[in-house]
Amino acid sequence: MENFSLDFFRGKRIFVTGHTGFKGSWLCRILINAGAVVTGYSLPPPTQPNLFSLANLEENMNSVIGNIRDRDKLMKTFRDAQPDIVFHLAAQPIVRDSYSDPAGTYETNVMGTVNILECVRALQVPVRSVVIITTDKVYENRNWAWGYRENDPLDGRDPYSNSKSCAELVTHSYVQSFFADSPVAVSTVRAGNVIGGGDFANDRIIPDCVRAVQEGKPIAVRNPYSIRPYQHVLEALFAYLLIAQRQYEGKELAGWYNIGPDDSGCVTTGELVDMFCRAWSNNLTWENQAEENAPHEDNFLKLDCSQLKTTFGWKPVWDVETAIEKTVEWTWVWLENKDVPDIMDRQITEYISKI
């Protein structure tokens, strides 16, 4: 990655929404280790157990528990933090949950984005760099064989995906309406499916694998033939950090960026679970448990990440098998009640060494 250094973040004031979640916890660990002054704003950790607690983050940052829908509390926290850089991760992130609570999904994912952008707009000392995290599912999915590019139509089908498409449009509007003539640089990033140690969410395939192992049951796979771009969580996070740094240094680099693996990382869910079983090395098996009348989920999704590669010299570091191996390594540490912050720091250091 060209001209990237974690030293850039030392002493910077960073505001992270969704800091108690899976990606947010990894991001805060990286930033704290880099010497940043981190304020997080989020609901309480969404699962028990959860990575935020396991990583001992609260004692090393300003952690504020609040709802992204509560603009007044968010605004007060934001003004107190006076951030230089903002990472907006707070979201309702589960496709299947969006079918059971579509209104709450839109309120969180759309109005939550409006609220954080209102905070940026209101701050008298301008924020310099804002990264809005959406998803690879923002595109109108035509199940074609090539990757979606940033200029393809946005039209997610299910409430989660569509709410993220709307968040993209909200951001585009704010950039043109309020930030075009200001020093504020704003990008949206559309990452593929991330995996890694510490994800305990429901209805995600790797956490489902770990729970099956704990219960001594075969792994249940609902959509074994669905193809997704899988990548380790550090791949996405270091791309976020790269964009945040480079657009801080040059606003002209702000834009809309896909983040995903090369073609080898676009595998079926069944193939991903096969990799998990091999990495676990314990004669694991899985079963096809496709559900009748299940909520719609697209069968094929791939990203074209040429723009990120061309603009910033970015490229994936760990292939999907390595990502699985790192996830299993982390999970064994956790299951054996060993040092979770240590394994996180070791994996972060190892990743950085490959950049």
Stockholm file with secondary structure:
# STOCKHOLM 1.0

chainA/1-355         MENFSLDFFRGKRIFVTGHTGFKGSWLCRILINAGAVVTGYSLPPPTQPNLFSLANLEENMNSVIGNIRDRDKLMKTFRDAQPDIVFHLAAQPIVRDSYSDPAGTYETNVMGTVNILECVRALQVPVRSVVIITTDKVYENRNWAWGYRENDPLDGRDPYSNSKSCAELVTHSYVQSFFADSPVAVSTVRAGNVIGGGDFANDRIIPDCVRAVQEGKPIAVRNPYSIRPYQHVLEALFAYLLIAQRQYEGKELAGWYNIGPDDSGCVTTGELVDMFCRAWSNNLTWENQAEENAPHEDNFLKLDCSQLKTTFGWKPVWDVETAIEKTVEWTWVWLENKDVPDIMDRQITEYISKI
#=GR chainA/1-355 SS CTTCCGGGGTTCEEEEETTTSHHHHHHHHHHHHTTCEEEEEESSCSSSSCHHHHTTCGGGSEEEECCTTCHHHHHHHHHHHCCSEEEECCCCCCHHHHHHCHHHHHIIIIIHHHHHHHHHHHCSSCCCEEEEECCGGGBCCCCCSSCBCTTSCBCCSSHHHHHHHHHHHHHHHHIIIIITTSSCEEEEEEECEEECTTCCCTTCHHHHHHHHHHHTCCEEESCTTCEEEEEEHHHHHHHHHHHHHHHHHCGGGCSEEEECCCGGGEEEHHHHHHHHHHHHTSCCCEEECCCTTCCCCCSBCCBCCHHHHHHHCCCCCSCHHHHHHHHHHHHHHHHTTCCHHHHHHHHHHHHHHHC
#=GC SS_cons         CTTCCGGGGTTCEEEEETTTSHHHHHHHHHHHHTTCEEEEEESSCSSSSCHHHHTTCGGGSEEEECCTTCHHHHHHHHHHHCCSEEEECCCCCCHHHHHHCHHHHHIIIIIHHHHHHHHHHHCSSCCCEEEEECCGGGBCCCCCSSCBCTTSCBCCSSHHHHHHHHHHHHHHHHIIIIITTSSCEEEEEEECEEECTTCCCTTCHHHHHHHHHHHTCCEEESCTTCEEEEEEHHHHHHHHHHHHHHHHHCGGGCSEEEECCCGGGEEEHHHHHHHHHHHHTSCCCEEECCCTTCCCCCSBCCBCCHHHHHHHCCCCCSCHHHHHHHHHHHHHHHHTTCCHHHHHHHHHHHHHHHC
//
